[in-house]
């Protein structure tokens, strides 16, 4: 009797783990049957490159959510960081010229700005004791307002000659694989290793599962929580480095709904919304699922692209409902 029950639990667990992968395979089959160009190298590369920004950010979001947190500010943060990067590089042209030195300075600015923004969120949450939802909701408005102010209500544009030099960071690559895809893959692999094989990953899971027990287990709770937000800010900076050469501009509309897409990818991938368990590889699958749904809808002209946000919202709700049902069954 016990063996039967144990087998049933194992089967449900395996199905839960494989569910996102099965959904991804199903989407690929549906896309291939709807449009002949779906599996073309150009379309696949385009989907992966465009999803890399969200994917990089979603890896950081996985650690935040695993530790029992949330960050609603990442889209606005990305817009603000992009604006600061563009202004910095434009300002350095008279001194450094249109050169890779100027671009590297812009990259370092993106990383520094992302780290500081993440640190601000983390300190307010861990040290000041404000709820993560409230803090990141507030900073979401702050960052969005700041980039609007910097652009004077318009658009911040990178110098044309510098953008031309910078373009290969998005459009170039190795052996036909674009740099954003390569960076996303590296971030995902490193993120999975950190989550599964390091004390930091285990501490994130312990903190999300039960903060008091984590404290009694000698986990440095405040430091761990701050580090999750610093890591997320760092990855926002990396995503911005990949994003700026794509359009060469930043405005109040940059990064809109990125936080929804990142959170959706994390939840679809199997990370528990309330914390305690996370898997980076599942987040990667979640990112691909969202990107393929968007791509299939556009290729088939089934739904207006203006409704993509609504579809993602529905997916988030369904993913959370499925998590609750699994927990109840267990």
N, C-alpha and C positions, 0 to 999 in steps of 0.2 A: 504493500500500500504506500509506504513511504517512498519506495523507489519510483512508483508511478507518479506520485506528486512531484518528486524531484525532477523526473524527466520532463513533466509538463512545464515546470518553472524554467528549466534550461531551454526548452524549445521556444517559449515566449521571449526569453532574453535574447536568444539568437535572432529571432524574427525582428525584435526591436532594433538590434544592432545592424542587421542587413537591410532593414526597411528603406533607409535613405539610398543605399546602393541600388536596390531594386527599382525605386522610383526614378533614379537617374537613368538606369538602363531603359526603362519604359519610355522616358522622355526622348531619349536618343532614337528609339525605334519609331515613335510617333512623329518626330521631326523628319526623319528620313522618308517616311511614307507620305508626308504632306508636301514636302518640297524637295526637289532633286538637288538643289544647291545647299541643302542643310549640312551635309557631310563634306562639302568642299573645303579644301585647305584654307581658302580665304575666309569663309564664314566661321569656321572653327577658331582660326587665329583671332579674328575680330571679336568673337564672343569671349574668348579667354583673356585677351588683352584688356577689354573693357571691364571685365569682372575682376581683374587683378587689384584695382583700387579698393573695392569693397572687400575682397578676399584678404588683403593684407591687414586692413582695419579689423575685419571679423576675427582674425587669429588673436589679436589683442583683446577684443571683446570677449572671447572665450575664457580668458583668464579672469577678467573682471567678473563675469557672470558666475563662473565656477566658484569664485570667492564670495559669492552672495551679493555682488554689487550690480550696478547698471550704469550706463553712460549714454545720455541722450544728446550729448553735445558734439559728438565726433564729426557730424556733417558740417556744422557751423565752425568747428575748430579747423577742419580742413580748409574751408573757405578763407578763414582769417589767416592761417599759416600761408596759404597760397598767395594771398594779397601781400603779406609781409615779404615773402620771397621775391615776388615780382618787383616791389618797390626797392628792395635791397639791391637786386641785380641791376636795375636801371640806374640806381644812384652810384654804383661802382664802375659803370662804363667809362666815365671820364678819367678815372684813376687807373683802372685795370684793362680797359679796352674791351672789345668784343672777343673774349677769349674764354678758354676752359677754366682759367683761374677765377673769372667772374662767376661762372656756372658752379664751380666747386664751392665758392663762398655762399652762393644761394642755397646749395644743398645743405651745407653746414647750418645755415640759418633756419632751414626747414626743420632739421633735427632738433636744434636748440629750442625753437619756438614750440614744437610739439612736446618736448620734454617738460618745458616750463608750464605749458597748459595742462598737461597730465598731472604734474606735481601739484598745481593749484587745486585741481579737483580732488586729488588724493588727500591733501592736507586738510582741506575743508571737511571732508567726509570722516577721515580717521582721527584727526587731532581736535577739530572744532566740534565734531559730533553731529553734524547736520546730515540728514538722510540723503543718500546718493541720488534719489529721484529729484529732490529739491535742488541740490547743488548743481547737477548737470542740466536740469531744466533752466536754471538761472544762467549758467555759463553758456548754454545754447543761445539764449537771447543776447547775451553780452557779445559773444564772438560774431554773431550775425550782424549785430548793430555796428560793431567796430569795422568790419570789412565794408559795410555800406558807407560808413563815414569816411574811411580811407579812399574809397572810390568816388566820394561825393555823389552818391546815389547812382553812379554809372558803372563803368567797367574799368578795371585796372589791366592794362595791356603790356606785355613784355616787349621790349625793343625788337623790331622785326629781324634785324641782322643777328641778334643774340638768340632769338627763338629759332632761326634757321640753323644755327650752330647746335642748339640744344635738342632739336627734333629727333636725332637718332636715339636718344635715351628712351623715347616712346616707340618710334617707328622702326628703329634698328633692332639687331639681335644677333644670335649665333645660329648658324645652320637653319635659318628660316624660323627660329623661335624668337619671338619678340622679347625684349628686356623685361617688360612688366610681368610676363608669364614666368620668366626665369626667376625674378625676384620673389614673386608670389610663391613659387614652388620651394625656394630656399627658406623663406619665412615659415611656410607650413611645416616643412621637415624639421627645422630647428624648434618650432613651437611644439610639435608633437613630442620631440625628445625631451624638451624642458618639462612639459606637462607630465610625462610618464616616468622619466628617469632622474629627476632632480628633486631635492628637498623643497625647492620653491613651488613646484607643481603640486607636490603632496600637501604642502602647507595651504595652498589655495583651496584644495578640495576639503581639507580639515576645517578651514575657516568658514567655508560655505555650508558645510554640514552642520556644524555647531560651534559657534564662536566661543562659548564658555569652556567647552571641552578642549578646544584648541589652545586656549590660554593655559589651562591646567596641564596641557601636554607640552608646555614650554615653546609653543609657537609664538613668535613675535607678531602679534595680530596687527597692530597699527602699521608696522613696517611692511608687512606682507600686503596689506590692503593698499597702502600708498604705492608700492612697487607695481601692483597690477595696473593702476591708472597711469603711472609713469611709462610703463611698457606700452600701454595703449596709445599714449601721446607720442611716444617714439615711433610707433608704427604708422600713426597718422602722418607724421613727418616724412616717413619713407614713401607712403602712398602719394603725398603731395609732390615729392621729387619726380615720381613717375607721371603724375597728372599734368603738371604745368606745361611740359613741352607738347602735350597733345593739342591744347587749345591756345596756350600762351596768354591766358587771361584769367581773371578772377572777378567775381561780382557777388551780389547778394543771393543770386540763384545757384551759385556753386555749392555742390555737396548737399543739395536739398534731398531729404529722405535717405541719405546714406546711413544714418543711425538706424532707421527702420530696416533697411536691407541687411545691415550687419547683424542686428539682433535676430532678424528672421533666419539668417543663415546659421547662426549659432544654435538656435532652438530646433530648427529642422534637422540639424546634424546630431541631435541627441543630448546636447548639454542641458542639464536641468536648470530651469529658469530661476528657481529659488536657491541654487548653488549646491555645492557638495560633490558634483560630478561633472566633468567636462571632457570632451575629446576633440582635438584639433582636426584630425582627419575627417571627422563627421562634419565639422564646420566647412571644410573645403568642399565636401559633397553638397552641403547646403547652398553654398555660393554658386556652384555649378547648376544646381537644380533651379534656382531663381533666375540665373542668366539664360538657361535654356528655355524656361517658360516664357520669358520676355522675348527671346529670339523667335520662338515658334509662333507666338501671337503676332509678331510683326511680319514674319514671312507669310503667314496664312491670312493676314489682314482680318483676323477673327474679331479682335477687340481693339477699340481705340487705344493708342499708346498713352493717352491721358488717364486711362483707368489702371495702368500698371501698379500704381501705388495702392489702389483699392484691392487689387488682387494679392499683392504682397501682405497687406493687412489681414486679409482673410486667411492666408496661409499661416501667418503667425498665430492667429486665434486657433486654427485647427491643430497646429503642432502642440500648443499648450494643452488643448483638450485631450489629445492623444496621450500626452505625458501623464495627465491626471488619471486617465483611465488605466494606464499601465500601472501606476502607483497603487490604485485601488485594487487591481487584480492581484498585485503582489502581496 
